[in-house]
C-alpha cells in the first residue's frame, strides 16, 4: 500500500480559502496527500450588471458563487459557469476575474434579453454549439436557452410549461432538463430529466424524442423509444459520435449509437 504523490489544489474562482487533506490521491488506494486551496482573484464588480453587489439577497459577503453546477470553456479559454443558486451565468477570465454574463444574481424568473435584463431559474448544464454560442438547460423554466458571447439570451425551445410534448420548438414541453450536448450535424440533444427521455432539437426547429418511453426504469429496449431511463442527466458524445448518458437514478452510464442502447 503506497503513498500517493503530493497534489496541489487551487481555486480558480470563489472566495472561501482553506486547507484540507485529499485521501487516497495515489494509485495505491490508501495513500494520502496534502491539498492546499489557493485564493483566486475574484472581481465582484458587474455581478448585477451595474457594478453593485447583486448577490446580496442570496450570498454572504465575499462569496462569489452560489451552487455552481456546470462549467465549460469558451473559444478563447475563458470559463463559463452556470451559477444555479444565484440564477445567473458567470464569466471567469483567464486571469481569474469573475463577471456577470447573463441573468440577475439572486432573482429567479424568466425573461429573454441582454445581460442582467435576462432571467433564469436554476440554470443547469451548459455546452457550446458549433458556432461557439452557449446553450443552457434552464431547469426550472423547463426551457433550453442560448447565450451569445455578449450576454444576449434567447429561448431555443420550450413553452415554460412543465410537461411533455414533441413538435415545434415554440410548442414543445420539457420537464426539468439537466443535460445538453451538440452533435456534428448541429442538432442539440437534451436530457429531459423529469420525463426520463432523451430529446433532440433539429436545426429546422423541431423537437423529437430519440430514446426513452417516459417511464422511470431501466431497460435497453428492443428499440430506442422502448428503452427506459431514470432521471438521465449529463451528456456527451464520444469520438465515434455515440451519445453517452449519465442515467443518474439507475447509477449507470448508458450509450446510444447505431440504433441501440447499451450499458457501458
BAVO-903989 format. One line per 8 residues: number of its first residue (from 0); their letters; for each residue x, y, z of C-alpha. Coordinates in steps of 0.25 Angstrom, whole numbers, plus 5000, padded with zeros to 4 digits. Each point is the difference from the previous one (the first is absolute). Layout:
REM BAVO-903989
NUM> a> X:Y:Z ~ ...
END
This chain:
REM BAVO-903989
0> xxxxxxxx> 5000:5000:5000 ~ 5007:5012:4995 ~ 4999:5015:5003 ~ 4995:5009:4988 ~ 5008:5012:4995 ~ 4998:5014:5006 ~ 4988:5007:4993 ~ 4998:5015:4999
8> xxxxxxxx> 4986:5004:4999 ~ 4997:5014:4996 ~ 4987:5008:5000 ~ 4998:5007:4987 ~ 4988:5008:5005 ~ 4992:5002:5012 ~ 5005:5006:5013 ~ 5000:4989:5011
16> xxxxxxxx> 5015:4997:5002 ~ 5004:4988:5009 ~ 5009:4988:5002 ~ 4996:4985:5000 ~ 5004:4986:4997 ~ 4998:4992:4987 ~ 4999:4986:5005 ~ 5004:4989:4990
24> xxxxxxxx> 5006:5009:4990 ~ 5010:4990:4995 ~ 4998:4987:4992 ~ 5003:4992:5012 ~ 4986:5001:5006 ~ 5004:5004:5014 ~ 5009:5012:4997 ~ 4997:5014:5005
32> xxxxxxxx> 5005:5013:4995 ~ 4999:5014:5006 ~ 4992:5010:4992 ~ 5001:5015:5001 ~ 4988:5008:4995 ~ 5005:5013:4994 ~ 4992:5013:4999 ~ 4996:5005:4986
40> xxxxxxxx> 4999:5014:4996 ~ 4985:5002:4999 ~ 4995:5013:4996 ~ 4986:5002:5005 ~ 4998:5013:4991 ~ 4988:4999:4990 ~ 4994:4988:5007 ~ 4987:5007:4998
48> xxxxxxxx> 5003:5007:4987 ~ 5003:5013:5007 ~ 5012:4997:5009 ~ 4991:4998:5012 ~ 4999:4989:5010 ~ 4989:4993:4992 ~ 5001:4987:5008 ~ 4997:5007:5014
56> xxxxxxxx> 4987:4992:5001 ~ 5006:4987:4999 ~ 5015:5000:5003 ~ 5007:5004:5012 ~ 5012:5011:4998 ~ 5012:4995:4993 ~ 4993:4988:4993 ~ 5000:5000:4985
64> xxxxxxxx> 4992:4988:4997 ~ 4987:4993:5005 ~ 4999:4985:4996 ~ 5007:5000:4987 ~ 4996:4988:4992 ~ 5007:5000:4986 ~ 5013:5006:4994 ~ 5005:5001:4986
72> xxxxxxxx> 5011:5007:4992 ~ 4996:5010:4989 ~ 5008:5001:4987 ~ 5010:5010:5007 ~ 5003:4991:5012 ~ 4991:5008:5010 ~ 4991:4992:5009 ~ 4985:5001:5000
80> xxxxxxxx> 4993:4996:5012 ~ 4986:4996:5003 ~ 4998:5006:5014 ~ 4987:4993:5002 ~ 4997:5005:5014 ~ 5002:5014:4996 ~ 4992:4998:4987 ~ 5010:5006:4991
88> xxxxxxxx> 5012:4997:4990 ~ 5013:5005:5004 ~ 5013:5002:4992 ~ 5014:4997:5006 ~ 5011:5006:4992 ~ 5014:4993:4998 ~ 5005:5010:5011 ~ 4989:4995:5010
96> xxxxxxxx> 4991:5012:5000 ~ 4985:4997:5002 ~ 4990:5008:4993 ~ 4985:4998:4996 ~ 4997:4995:4986 ~ 4985:4999:5001 ~ 4989:4999:5011 ~ 4997:5008:5012
104> xxxxxxxx> 5007:4994:5012 ~ 4991:4997:5011 ~ 4987:5001:4992 ~ 4993:4988:4993 ~ 4990:5002:4989 ~ 4999:4999:4985 ~ 5004:5011:4990 ~ 5008:5001:4988
112> xxxxxxxx> 5009:5012:4998 ~ 5014:5004:5002 ~ 5009:4999:5012 ~ 4992:5003:5013 ~ 4987:5002:4992 ~ 4999:4985:4998 ~ 4995:4991:5011 ~ 5003:4985:5003
120> xxxxxxxx> 4994:4990:5010 ~ 5011:4990:5004 ~ 5008:5000:4988 ~ 5007:4986:4998 ~ 5009:4993:4990 ~ 5007:5008:4989 ~ 5006:4997:4987 ~ 5005:5008:4988
128> xxxxxxxx> 4993:4999:4986 ~ 5008:4999:4987 ~ 5001:5015:4999 ~ 5005:5002:5014 ~ 4987:5004:5007 ~ 4997:4996:5014 ~ 4988:4990:5001 ~ 4994:4999:5014
136> xxxxxxxx> 4989:4991:5006 ~ 4992:5010:5008 ~ 4995:4989:5009 ~ 4988:5006:5008 ~ 4995:5008:4988 ~ 5000:4987:4992 ~ 5007:5006:4988 ~ 5012:5000:4992
144> xxxxxxxx> 5007:5014:4999 ~ 5011:5005:4992 ~ 5010:5011:5004 ~ 5010:5007:4991 ~ 5014:5005:5004 ~ 4994:5014:5002 ~ 4989:4994:5010 ~ 4988:5001:4991
152> xxxxxxxx> 4990:4989:5005 ~ 4990:4994:4991 ~ 4991:4987:5001 ~ 5003:4989:4991 ~ 4989:4990:5004 ~ 4989:4998:5011 ~ 4987:5007:5003 ~ 5004:5001:5015
160> xxxxxxxx> 4988:4991:5004 ~ 5005:4987:5007 ~ 4996:4988:4992 ~ 5003:4992:4988 ~ 4997:5003:4985 ~ 5008:4999:4987 ~ 4998:5009:4989 ~ 5005:5014:4996
168> xxxxxxxx> 5009:5007:5010 ~ 4990:5010:5004 ~ 4990:4990:5003 ~ 5008:4989:5006 ~ 5001:4997:5015 ~ 5011:4995:5009 ~ 5000:4996:5015 ~ 5013:5005:5007
176> xxxxxxxx> 5010:4997:4989 ~ 5014:4998:5006 ~ 5009:4995:4989 ~ 5004:5006:4987 ~ 5010:4997:4988 ~ 5001:5004:4985 ~ 5003:4989:4989 ~ 5008:5003:4988
184> xxxxxxxx> 4987:5003:4992 ~ 4997:5012:5009 ~ 4989:4992:5007 ~ 4998:5003:5015 ~ 4998:4988:5008 ~ 4993:5002:5014 ~ 4999:4991:5012 ~ 4985:5003:5003
192> xxxxxxxx> 5002:4995:5015 ~ 4986:5001:5006 ~ 4995:4993:4987 ~ 5010:4989:5001 ~ 5003:5002:4985 ~ 5011:5004:4990 ~ 4995:5011:4991 ~ 5006:5007:4987
200> xxxxxxxx> 4998:5014:4995 ~ 5003:5000:4985 ~ 5005:5013:4993 ~ 4987:5002:4993 ~ 4993:5002:5013 ~ 4994:4986:5004 ~ 5001:4993:5013 ~ 5000:4984:4999
208> xxxxxxxx> 5001:4989:5010 ~ 5011:4991:4997 ~ 5001:4991:5012 ~ 4991:4996:5012 ~ 4986:4997:5001 ~ 4997:5010:5011 ~ 4999:4989:5011 ~ 5011:5001:5011
216> xxxxxxxx> 5007:4987:5000 ~ 5012:4992:4994 ~ 4999:4993:4986 ~ 5008:5001:4988 ~ 4988:4996:4992 ~ 4998:4994:4986 ~ 4999:5014:4994 ~ 5005:5013:5005
224> xxxxxxxx> 4986:5005:5003 ~ 4997:4988:5009 ~ 5012:5002:5009 ~ 4999:5005:5014 ~ 5008:5010:5008 ~ 4999:5006:5014 ~ 5003:5014:5000 ~ 5011:5001:4989
232> xxxxxxxx> 5010:5012:5002 ~ 5013:5003:4995 ~ 5003:4997:4985 ~ 5012:5000:4990 ~ 5004:4994:4987 ~ 5012:4990:4999 ~ 5009:5001:4988 ~ 4992:4990:4992
240> xxxxxxxx> 4988:5009:5001 ~ 4992:4992:5010 ~ 4993:5006:5011 ~ 5004:4997:5015 ~ 4989:5002:5010 ~ 5001:5001:5015 ~ 4988:4993:5005 ~ 5000:5005:5014
248> xxxxxxxx> 4990:4993:5008 ~ 5004:4987:4993 ~ 5014:5002:5004 ~ 5005:4996:4986 ~ 5007:5006:4988 ~ 4992:4997:4987 ~ 5004:5002:4985 ~ 4991:5003:4989
256> xxxxxxxx> 5005:4996:4986 ~ 4998:4992:4987 ~ 4985:5000:5004 ~ 5001:4993:5013 ~ 5003:5003:5015 ~ 5011:4993:5008 ~ 5005:5001:5014 ~ 5014:5004:5001
END
